[in-house]
Amino acid sequence: MIYINENLRKDKKIIFVKIITVFILCTIFVNSFNLVCAKITQDLPVSEMRDEFPESYTPYIDSLKKEHPNWVFKAIYTNLDWNLAIKHESYEINPGISLINKNDYNDRWLYNGDNIAHDGPFYTASKSAVAYAMDPRNFLNENTIFQFETLSFSSNVHKVESVEKILSSTPMGSGEYKNKYKFKGQWIEMNETYAEMIMRLSKKYNISPTHVASRIRQENSGDIVNGALINGSEGVYNFFNIGAVPGNDGNSAVTNGLNYARDNGWTTPEKSIEAGIAVLVKNYIQYGQDTIYFQKFDVNNPYGNADWLFASQYMTNIMAPYNESRSAYSGYVKSGMIDSAFEFHIPVYNNMPSVASPSPDVADERFEPDNTRVYLDDPSDSGVVDEFWIRSSPDSSTNANIIEKYFEDKDGQENRTPLIRIGKGINTSWDKVQLPDGRIGYVASKWVYEYKYSDVTGVKLYKTSVELKSGENVTLKTTVSPINAISTEVKWSSSDENIAIVDQNGKVTAKSPGEAIITVTTINSSKTATCKVKVISTNVESITLPKTEYSVIEGKELILTPKILPDTATNKNYSISIQDKNILEEKDGKLIGKVQGTTFVTFKTEDGDKTVKVKVNVIKLNEDDIIIDESIKVDNNTNYITKIEPKTKISSIKEKIKTKLEVKYFNIDDKELSDGSFIGTGSKIKFIKDGNILKEYIVLILGDVNGDGTITSKDYMMVKNHIMDKNKKLQGVQNIAANPNKDESITSKDYMIIKNHMMGIKLIEQ
């Protein structure tokens, strides 16, 4: 049944007169028809569509993808709090918003087991039943996934055969009545079947015909012969039960439904079906209620054009999406269309339980199903440390069942651990709670409080303007109001990151001269405050190099990087001039030895004309000056040394190198190594003369990623983190060492090779 009048629709263009009309209608219908006008109208979140699902969804989605590769799944992040959604969709807001058929479900599905009747067998549903019906994870299976099917028409997916299968066990789809209707006692034959009519009208309005057929079957069982609202005994038809709700004037749902159809001139099946489809498209689908689920639960606002949520709902039977999805599934299976390219839009809420909400049938009777954010507190004392124990069972006779301990040494929301109470104790001194990490436990009810924290009303910056030199930084401090704000979390942004950047702790770093605006925004309520940052220039005071004399081999490069102070200097550019360019030349900041000899090089800053002058000796290095044993492979293009086995000591390497030059060995962190140390990935072998480094090689050992010269679990974890965490990517020689597979990229194959080496299954070949 449709329990909401289609005039009560979110409409951005509504005029003042219509607002008054809607207010009057809401007043009447809440009293007469139990309709839902307890809606949220401010700060409506906009839904987001993503390909990624939360971890608790993925096992179900992956299983469906495996069975049906053509199916497409999209996550609709509603940005609504789960507990808020349950509250608005349950009796807590309106006892008529969510109902259950008492003939089909036991008392656990009813509000406190009470019989709050609304129409015929439909009674107010319990909160646990609402949570079960709203939790998409309960229906991510082949039989019931179609409540999330998008309702747009698709010529590739939707065929008349599917519609016929859905209607096949009803008078509308089989036998002599599939193309007839009764008008004031007389049967009239149509020139098309109901399936063909539904197909034609659905294509016209760009709506799924299987959805239309399933909706008619759900509302009236497709009974053209005996259906009270579609048998034509009075010459009017209401295939979708629009307006068919009982009134306080004593009229039954059937009477009101027929009156509604008569008032709208639905005197043929075609007029009624087309009108019903138009209602679905105009009042629901075009506003984002494009699945059966969203037509029951008004929680989707994809275009940001909603004036309210939790109000425009086509049905109140919480299991209607379940029933209709099964009909659609059956029709697709029977018509051989089940592997078509269906697209499913599946809602996700904030702060959902880590596991799917259980059916009321399996609920623990000692605990009333609940989804409330609570805090642990002991208000009987202050100034002392409170200790709270979470147990695996509601039993304090032993401490063996303690699974977690929480401590509170200060008052205030930010010092308390938020939990979700999933079961409120009935005739027991315990509550059932869900911990932040998803574990379920029990805690004494006397420690559980539903503190009502307020939304953020403002944020203040202690500094509204600041002046910095390039490279300097300052941390801005904030105060979020009110004191009992539900969240003090904020985010930071800069209007121009070329001038100043800010991290998420409020630390502002000046980059270059100019002005930028730093904005702090509260996560709750999006309140803002700003600080103007003016960055001024910093002049160069000095330029230096660590030595006064350097050496380079003929044909090789020497890179000298002078230190310019202060570090915050705005302009650190400098020029390089060479006294004798026949001996030494400069190219792209590198000094290249041309012929043996000595010359001087001067570095001069653009800012302040500060200079430093050094002597450079160009040395001719003979081939026999460095001889490395052939058991070690040297790549002169990269200067990498390979073919070194793990756990090779420096003393062993020394035996394989013959040279008249001084040789020093350093690890990946540039710390000098002793003879007994292992040489590892990133280690440097430096050949020195007269205090100048003439040649440097870098060691590469496949599998030794951290550079300690061994292959252990540390290397395994570094490879795994590289694959899984974009912030822990390996660079340079470590990136090469992490790829013992020697293919184009680092994958799970590489850390399995490392693992096999560690276990002695197969050693890595260097």
VODO-937668 format. One record per residue (C-alpha): x, y, z; residue in one letter. Coordinates in steps of 0.2 Angstrom, whole numbers, plus 5000, padded with zeros to 4 digits. Layout:
N
XYZA...
//
This chain:
766
500050005000M500650184997I500450265014Y501050435009I500150554998N501050594982E500750774984N501950764999L503450764988R505150854991K505150994978D506451134977K505251244968K503751234980I502851404982I502251474999F500451424996V500951244992K501951245009I500351295018I499451165009T500751025013V500651085031F498851055032I498950895023L500250835035C499150875049T497650785042I498550635036F499550605052V497950595061N496950505048S498150395038F499650385050N500750465037L502550525040V502850705042C504150695056A505550725043K507250805044I507350965034T508951045038Q510751015034D510250865023L511850765018P512150735000V512350544995S513950494986E514150344974M515750244975R516450084969D517250034986E516149954999F516549945018P517449785024E515849715031S515049715014Y516449645003T516149465007P514449465001Y514849574986I516349474981D515249314981S513949394970L515249454958K515949284957K514249204952E513749344941H515149434933P514049554923N513249624938W513849794943V513849854961F513850034967K513950094986A512850234990I513550325005Y512050415012T513150505025N511750475037L512050415054D511450235056W510650265073N509750425067L509050325052A508450185063I507650315075K506750405061H506150245052E505450175069S504050205081Y505150325090E504650455078I503050395071N502150225075P501450215058G503050235048I503650055048S502449905049L502449725049I501149595044N500749505060K500049355050N501849325044D502949365058Y502949325077N502849455092D504749485092R504449585076W503149695084L503449845095Y503849775112N502749625107G501249745108D499749745096N499749915089I498649895074A498550005059H497649925045D497149745044G498549635049P499849775049F500549825066Y501949935072T503649845069A504949835083S506549935082K507549775079S506449725065A506749895057V508549875059A508549705051Y507549765036A508649925034M510349835035D510749795017P511949665022R510549545027N509949545008F511549534998L511149374991N510449314974E508649304980N508449474988T509749584980I508449654968F507749774980Q509349864976F509149854957E509150024949T507450054942L507850134925S507250044909F508549944900S508249864883S509649744886N508949684902V507049714902H506049594891K504249554891V504549374895E505249434912S503649534916V502549384910E503549264922K503249384937I501349394933L501249204928S500449144944S499149284944T497549314934P498449464925M499849344918G498949184914S497449104907G495949194900E496149364910Y497849414904K497149534892N495449574900K494749684913Y493049704921K492049864919F490449874929K490149684928G490649664910Q492249584904W493149694890I494549624880E496049724876M497249724861N498749684872E499149584887T499449664904Y501349614902A501449704885E500549854892M501749864907I503149844895M502549984884R502150104898L503750064907S504850104892K503850274890K504250324907Y506050244907N505650134922I505949954925S504449844920P504949704932T504849834946H503149894940V502549714939A503249664955S502449814963R500749774956I500949594962R501449654980Q500049784981E498649684974N499249514970S498849544951G497049484955D496049564941I494649444945V494349474964N495549614969G494549744978A495349884970L495649824953I494149714948N493149854940G491549824950S491350014951E492250054935G493750124943V495550044945Y496950074958N498349944954F499550024965F498450054981N498750234980I497850324994G497250155000A497350195019V496050195032P495450355039G494750425055N493050445047D492750265047G493150235029N494150075025S495750075015A494849995000V493550135001T494850275001N495850194987G494250184976L493850354980N495550414976Y495550324959A493750394955R494350574959D495850554947N494850474933G495650304933W494250214923T495350084914T496749974919P497950074907E497550244915K497750174933S499450084928I500150234919E499650354933A500450234946G502050234935I502050424934A501950434953V503450314955L504450414942V503950594947K503850574966N505150454969Y506350394956I506850564950Q507350614967Y508550464970G507250344976Q507750234961D507750064970T506349974979I507449994995Y507450184993F505650184990Q505350115007K506750205016F506850385010D508750405014V509550444997N509850624992N511050604977P510750774968Y510650884984G508850934979N507950854993A506950975005D506750835017W507150645021L506250505030F504550565023A504250525005S504050335007Q502950234995Y502650095008M502650055026T502849865026N504649845031I504749685022M503949745005A505749774997P506149595002Y504549524995N504649624978E506449584976S506049394977R504649424963S505949514952A507249374955Y506049244951S505449324935G507249354929Y507649164932V506149094923K506449204908S508349164907G508849344911M509749324928I511449354921D511049514912S512049674916A511049734931F511649874941E511349884960F511450034971H511749974989I511650105004P512950125017V512750225033Y513950305045N514350215061N513550045056M513749895067P515249795061S514049645058V512349635050A510849675061S510149505067P508349455064S507249475078P506949295078D508649265085V508749405097A509149385115D507549415125E508549485140R509149635129F507949745119E508749785102P509549955102D510750065092N511150205103T512850295106R513350285124V514750335135Y515450245151L515450355166D515450355185D514650515190P514650465209S516450535211D517650655203S519450685202G519850505203V520250375189V518750275184D518950095178E517650005167F517749825163W516949745147I516549565148R516249425135S514749375145S513549455158P514349375173D515349465186S515749305196S517449285187T518749405180N519249275167A517849345155N518549525155I518949575136I519349755138E519649885152K519350075149Y520050215161F519450385163E520450515172D519550675167K517750725163D517150775146G516650695130Q518350695123E518950585137N517650455136R517550305125T516050305114P515150135112L513650075103I512349995114R511649855104I510549785118G509749865132K509549755147G507749705152I507649645170N509549625171T510949745177S511949725161W511949815144D512649735128K513849845119V514949855103Q516749915106L517550035093P518549895086D516949795082G516949675097R515449635106I515349635125G514349665141Y514549805154V513649855170A512149965165S512550085180K514050145170W513150175153V512550345150Y511650425134E512450595136Y511650715124K513150815117Y512650965106S513151005088D514551125086V514051305085T515651385082G517551375081V518851515086K520651545081L521751625094Y522651715080K521751795065T523351855057S525151805057V526751855048E528051725044L529751725035K529851595021S530251425029G529551475046E528051395054N526751415068V525451305075T523751385076L522651345091K520751325091T519251315103T517651225097V516051285105S515051235115P515951145129I514850995127N515150985108A514850815101I516550825092S518050945092T518750875076E519250995063V520051005046K521251135039W521551205022S522551345013S521951465000S523651454991D524851314995E526151394985N526251524999I525851435014A525351255018I524451185034V524451005041D522950935050Q523650985067N523551165062G525451185059K525651325046V527251325036T527751475025A528351435008K528551594997S528151774999P526351824998G524651815007E523651655010A522051625020I522151475032I520351405036T519851285050V518251195048T517351085061T516850915055I515250925064N514151075057S515551145046S515851295056K517351395050T518651525056A520151605046T521851665049C522751785036K524551725034V525851855026K527451775021V528951895019I530651865011S532151805020T533851865014N535351745012V536751775025E538051645020S538551505007I539751365013T540451195008L541151075021P542951065013K544051185003T544751054991E543950914981Y544450784968S543550704953V544150574940I544350614922E542650594913G541650574930K540450694939E540750784955L539150854963I539450994976L537951064985T538351214995P537351255011K536451415011I535951505027L534751535034P533751385030D532251495028T533051605014A531751645001T532951644986N534251504987K534751514969N536651524965Y537851524950S539451414947I540951484939S542551384934I544251464933Q544951344920D543651274909K544951164900N545151064916I543351064922L541651104915E539951134923E538351054916K536651054924D537451094941G538650954940K540550974938L541350854925I543250824925G543950844908K545850824909V547050804924Q547450964933G546851084946T545751234945T544551334956F542651344957V541651484964T539851474970F538951644971K537151674977T535851774968E535251854984D536651954993G538151904981D538851784995K540251674988T541251514993V542751464983K543551284982V544951194974K544551044962V545850924957N545450814941V546350644943I546750514930K546150344937L547050194930N546050034927E547149944939D546850064953D545249974958I545049784955I543549694960I543349504960D542349424946E541149344959S540449514962I539549594948K539749784945V538549884934D539550044929N538050124922N537050124939T538550094951N537649954959Y538649804965I537649634965T537949444967K538249464985I537349334996E536449385012P537449385028K539049435020T540249525031K541349675027I542949575030S542349455016S542049595004I543749675008K544549515002E543749534985K544349714982I546149764977K546549944977T547950074982K546550194987L545750205004E544150105005V542750145018K541050055020Y539450135025F537750065028N536050125021I536050265034D537850325030D538550245046K540250175044E540349985045L541649875054S542449715048D541149605057G539649695051S538549635037F538449725021I536749755014G535649845002T536050025001G537750005008S539050115000K540850064996I541850224994K543550244986F544550394993I546150484989K546750634999D545150645008G544150654992N542850514986I543450464969L542250314966K540650254975E539750094973Y538050044980I537649874986V536049784980L535449614988I533749554982L532649524997G533549625009D532449775008V532849865025N534749855021G535349755037D536149625026G534949485030T533249435024I531949425038T530149465042S530549645042K530949645024D529349545021Y528249675030M529149825021M528649735004V526849705010K526649885016N527349955000H525949854991I524549905003M524950075009D525250224997K526150315011N527550175013K528150164995K529950104993L531150214983Q532850184974G533850034977V532649974991Q531249974978N532349854967I532849744982A530949724985A530649644968N531649474968P530449424955N531249544943K529649594934D528849764931E528149794948S528149734966I526749614969T526249484982S527349364972K528849454978D528449444997Y528049264994M529749234987I530449325002I529449215014K529949055005N531749115007H531549145026M530748965028M532148885018G530948825004I531848914990K533249034992L533349194982I534549194968E535649344968Q
//
